[in-house]
Amino acid sequence: MGSRFSTRKSRQSGLCWGTALRVAAIALVLVGWVLADPTGTAVAEALNPPAFSTIDVLPEGERTWLRDAVAYQISMGRSLDMAVREIKALKSFPEQWSEPQLAALVGAMYQRLTAPPQRPSRRPRALALIGDRYHDPAYIRPPLEEAMEKAGVAVAFLYDVRQLVPQVVFQYDLLVILRDGMLWPDPQPNGSFGKPVFWLTEEQEMTVASFVWAGGGFLALHNATALKALNETESLYLRVLGASYAGHGPAQEGYYVRVLNGSHPVTAGVHDYFVEDERHWPRLYVSDALVLLESASGEETSLHGFVRTFGLGRVCYLANGHNRRVLESDVMQRILRNAARWCLEPRLDVVENLER
Ligand SMILES: [Zn+2]
């Protein structure tokens, strides 16, 4: 480990220039793709085929249940057949639905949630990629929606990792991620989740890097440090985020979060706080990060939140996010709102001059 780290450090400046040129070139190509379709017509046409109408007439509670159940399956990379099988096995679906109706409704929702998400017309707008095996998107979405609303940001949610492509991402101003890099496409009949598959491709890393390099905001939450791999030491994604996953504690650990820099816009109005959450201790790989938060559990302290820039874009990492109550808390709502606004700041002038 030590020698690999040293090698990485010694090659850093050469790789930085190489990375910069590579990212800049790809960014130009990607911006060209998006500009070729400035109204997003091609994306919009994929959004509302007639088959979706069956789910739109469901009562709101049933539609939300269906959306969340299907979104969780998609976030684990499961096929439609597998999603139907797993959701049927839940036995918690609305009792008025027969099994054939359930299958048809799951199919329609699956089609919607695996298409590019409906792009909000209002700007600035955020794309939030959420949910994985250990983090059901059902609990993440409502508090994130609330925080983005407070920040004045319209948000679209993404569950299908295959949609992390330039044609989608480059239509947004802020990218928010709360999920890891593992899919579990093949659950076993005995209840086992099967074997994980790491999904983030080099093209998708380049998409994220180009988006941020060109001025997009990146708000990485909780286990987004593990998007590429567990304990990674070298990747383009790591160069964008600046830190990688290095382990976590129990799901309900009580610990303090200390504000190390209260004068930064992300921590404005935030004081030391106590949480019960899964504590992550990511490893920082860059020297240009401004550490804003640290966690303290007994004698042990660890990195809990930082900001940096990558090209023209701003990056913010916040470690909380395993439990819904934490995301809903006043302090996290404030930090999330602040973070979204801060990450978006370089884009605001541009956004205000764009057609809404
Ligand atoms: Zn977690």
Boltz pocket constraint, residues with backbone or C-beta under 6 A from the ligand:
constraints:
  - pocket:
      binder: B
      contacts: [[A, 134], [A, 135], [A, 222], [A, 223], [A, 278], [A, 321], [A, 322]]
      max_distance: 6.0
